[in-house]
Amino acid sequence: MKRFINLALVVSGVLFGAIQAAAAKDMIRVGYGPFLSGGGLFIAKEKGYFDKMDVTVELRRFDDGSLAVPAMIAGELEVTNLPAAANLFNSVAKGAPLVVFADWGNNRAGFGYTAFSVSQKLHDDGIKTIADLVKLKGKKVGVGALDSINHYNAAQILLKAGLNPSSDVEWITNIAQPDLMKMLGQGQIDATDLSFNLAVFAQANKMGSIIANGDQIAPGAQIAAFVVRKNFLNEKRDAMLRFMIAYLQGIKEFNAAAKDPDKYPEIVTIMAK
């Protein structure tokens, strides 16, 4: 997967300015979540890169990627990002017409996709490290859904602290991540695993404190993937190629801004919307 992305980035850099798509614009309906990992998508749309490739992208928000599966199967979306979790694997195993075609996020060293946080009160009371999480025994841990990637990450860090995820904590589930962040700040849950941008926002606003990032919890793990409906890929492969050229141009700019945000104020403004 990483080799494919690296090669595609090179190809997109060569072709982006040169390809002139002759066909009428193709519509691609794309599901996304309110997470920083969507940066390449938002940049490509905002800066008109999809339009340049004669692709019209219609975005539809889902607060958890797993909620997009029914829409994909029903034909209401062509493309979406999905967590690399049980719902994706089970759907494909049962015959869902879905094809994974690109990386959406992984726990590369120094670039963790998610972060595990505790309430500000628990942090102030002494929970500051992974080892301290043993004090979560009997506490409430919130995640978007059972068997989600956030559930996996949370379970992994609890194991590292010496707890049994099945019996030592109370799981609060089926709640959108923005709402979990609010619940953490209000003391309705004691800990949660959130996308990195939400965890940082919570910490900046004294709603919680980050204990560890995803790359510390599950180093190198694949967290999410770009998925396309199989029939659309078969029928519109050229449109998907043009979509990826535009998307990867957005990724290149997103990665550059992540390393030096002061040098790319336009990208920072797009991401702040």
C-alpha positions, 0 to 999 in steps of 0.5 A: 500500500505504501509503495503504491502511494509513493509511486502514485505521488510521483506520477501525480506530480508529473501528470497533474499539470499536463493531463487535460481530461477530454470527457465531461465531468464525472460525479464522485460522491465521497464520504468523509469524517471530521478528522485531520486525515481528510486534509488531502481531500479538503485541499484538493476540493478547495483549490480546484484540483478535482475540477482540473481533472474534470471530476465533480466531488460531492462530500457527505459527512459521517461522524464515524467512518463505519457509518458510511458502510450502508450508504456505500452498499446502497449505492449512495456513495462511490468512495469513502474512508473506512476504519481498518476494522471489523465492520470493513472486513466483515462486510467484504467477507460477506460479499459487499462490493467494496475495494480498498484502493488507497491508504487514508491513515496509519500510525507512522512514527511521529504521526499517530492517527489517534490519541488516548486521553483521560479527563482533566480531573483524572490527569490532575489526580495523577494519571499522566502515563500509560502505567498510570492507566491502571487507575482506570479500573472500574471507570468509563471509557468511551469509543465510537463503536464496538470493534472500531479502530478506536476501540482497538486502540483503547483496548491496546493501551489498557493492556499495556497498563495491565488491565483486562479490557473485557472486564476492568472498564465500562465501555460507553459506545455508539457515540460520535467522536465530537460528542465523546470529546464533550462528554470527556470535558463534562466528566461523563466518561473518564477516558476515550480514544479520539482522532488526533485533531479532536484530542488536541482540541480537547487538551487545549481547552482543558477538556482532557489530557493526552496520555499517548498517541496512536503511534505509541499505542499501535506502532505502524498499524493501518488505521483507515483506508479509502474504499470504492464501490467495485462496480464504479471502479470497473465502469469508471476507472479513468475517473478514479485515476483522475480523482487520485491524481487530484487527491494526491496533489492535495496530500503532497501539500498537506504533508508539506504544511504539516512539516512547516505550517508557517510556510503554507498559511493557505493550507492552514486556513483550509484545514481550519475551516 
